Amino acid sequence: VPGQEFVLEDQIIVEQLGREIVAFDLEGSGRTTERLEHQEEVLWMGSRGRVAMVLTTKRILAATPQSSSWQEQRYRVGESAVAEAYLSQTLALVVTSQRALAFFGTGNWAQESIAPRENVTAVDVGPAAGVVVTNRRALGVSSETGGFFPTGLRVNEEVESVRAFSNAATITTSQRTLLFSGPAKLWFDQNRPL
């Protein structure tokens, strides 16, 4: 429409072309290509904002605009391949049986180990923050500050809702409300009235 400006949200897109995975940089008109390995199959792929991600039977691939190559995280021994990722404009989250992994629009990875008897119960991602909740703790992550920031859950504390926002996340439990602030890299909590 003449006279109107549009903000293009997506800066990268990903396509599978035969045995190659190609990330197209929509800002610089470049592309980054990765060839699938022998007997490697694509389980999921997607892109949004500044992140592109591909989940295969052998590894997790990620790229950003102006990437010179795909970055990868190989599955560990005993770690099952996953077929779902959570994407926002600047952040991608993947949860396996052993790890929570975050890939940022800056091109950096962060990861946090999941203990053997720790079960992931919820995941949510907002434009610049995400949260992974297990039966023992909550892990906040922010693309602004990088890294996972944990807080423990109490015994018999039941999670009722999990929401990620632009650069924050909230968890409502049977006992309190927890708030993760990405810029502060901290969790705050408030007991619920009885």
Secondary structure, 3 states (H helix, E strand, C coil): CCCCCCCCCCCEEEEEECCEEEEEECCCCCEEEEECCCCCCEEEEEEECCEEEEEECCEEEEECCCCCCCEEEECCCCCCCCCCCEECCCEEEEECCCEEEEEECCCCEEEEECCCCCCEEEEEECCCEEEEEECCEEEEEECCCCCEEEEECCCCCCEEEEEECCCEEEEEECCEEEEEECCCCEEEEEECCC
